[in-house]
Amino acid sequence: MLQTSPVAYDSKIEGNIIFTQIDSAMNWMRKNSLWPMPMGLACCAIELMAAGASRFDIARFGAEVMRFSPRQSDVMIVAGTVTYKMALAVKRIWDQMPEPKWCIAMGACASSGGMYRSYAVLQGIDQLIPVDVYISGCPPRPEALLEGLMRLQRKIETEHPLREQKRELIASFNA
Amino acid sequence: MAAASLNSVVSAIQAKFQVAQKTEFRGETTLTVERTEIKDLCAFCKDTLGFAMLLDLSGVDNFGTEPRFEVVYELYQMDTDAHLRLKIAVSEDALEVPSVITIWPTADWHEREAFDMYGITFTGHPDLRRILMWEGYPFFPLRKDFPLAGRASDMPDVAFSKAAPLAGGPFVTVPSTATTKDREPRSREQS
């Protein structure tokens, strides 16, 4: 697919007006205010907290609003070891999050079970919910989380929310 | 001081209850007692001998021996700093132990854990549910015949589990007097 620049701006002609596509405007708004659902389950949550604190300052990426209600969150950061018992709660919270939603698997445990090759630990949260970004590390440093967040932002830029909405609407007419 | 008071404690217990075996190891006293008497003995230990605190209650699986299971009670007397361990043997055919929750309320979650991991039923426990695994999980994972990787289990729409991939594992220490190299957790795949 041919990708042209999503934004056209010429200060001499247009003054304070920017021409863009609604898809890219929506993407721009979405990616710059990702409200995370902090699914802190183990030591990764400590690094997640550090990423939210002043030194690393996740607010630079518009993701500082940690929401403890799934109804208000956009991205679930699964930070830590997911035991089978906890996996039920994680899945439930994921289901309660409204679309559009994304998921970051932070650290080795959330990505693959990590060092816990055990009867009690889910071997990667991707067995239950779709994951957009995996972050390696045990635990990953806050920089790694920020890098993962920036990757997610880049991924969101490539989405076509309105086009997809239209396609779904047309499909519902045809059905 | 603690040792002197513990001797009188042991003789007081021996005068009233059956003690199958008394073990001394590194200053720790262990009494193996009868399963049917454990509740009366625990009440005696708390009310008369002053063991106000139950430090721990745990199960043990001695797989391959009969009786297979053990339940261990760790008692503590705060005034004299005395520590006493009680053990009862539990056979696999009669996996029932009287609960001591009425004596020490802290036994609640300990007994639930022993039930969850070994399947030992504590009669008289008011709320004997699983505590670590989810409700309806079909296995008792700390039994020695249960593989570390786990077994696949399935509960539609609620929960599932699969055997974990153990590439070259399980990575566990081997109890022996050999060198660290032989004891440490490492891949021991025989292939």
HADDOCK unambig.tbl for C-alpha pairs under 7 A between the chains (distance, minus, plus):
assign (segid A and resid 84 and name CA) (segid B and resid 161 and name CA) 6.95 0.50 0.50
assign (segid A and resid 85 and name CA) (segid B and resid 133 and name CA) 5.99 0.50 0.50
assign (segid A and resid 85 and name CA) (segid B and resid 134 and name CA) 5.54 0.50 0.50
assign (segid A and resid 88 and name CA) (segid B and resid 159 and name CA) 6.72 0.50 0.50
assign (segid A and resid 117 and name CA) (segid B and resid 149 and name CA) 6.40 0.50 0.50
assign (segid A and resid 117 and name CA) (segid B and resid 164 and name CA) 5.42 0.50 0.50
assign (segid A and resid 117 and name CA) (segid B and resid 165 and name CA) 6.47 0.50 0.50
assign (segid A and resid 117 and name CA) (segid B and resid 166 and name CA) 6.21 0.50 0.50
assign (segid A and resid 118 and name CA) (segid B and resid 148 and name CA) 5.75 0.50 0.50
assign (segid A and resid 118 and name CA) (segid B and resid 149 and name CA) 4.95 0.50 0.50
assign (segid A and resid 118 and name CA) (segid B and resid 150 and name CA) 6.46 0.50 0.50
assign (segid A and resid 118 and name CA) (segid B and resid 164 and name CA) 5.80 0.50 0.50
assign (segid A and resid 119 and name CA) (segid B and resid 148 and name CA) 6.08 0.50 0.50
assign (segid A and resid 119 and name CA) (segid B and resid 149 and name CA) 5.09 0.50 0.50
assign (segid A and resid 119 and name CA) (segid B and resid 150 and name CA) 3.96 0.50 0.50
assign (segid A and resid 119 and name CA) (segid B and resid 163 and name CA) 6.51 0.50 0.50
assign (segid A and resid 119 and name CA) (segid B and resid 164 and name CA) 6.41 0.50 0.50
assign (segid A and resid 123 and name CA) (segid B and resid 164 and name CA) 6.78 0.50 0.50
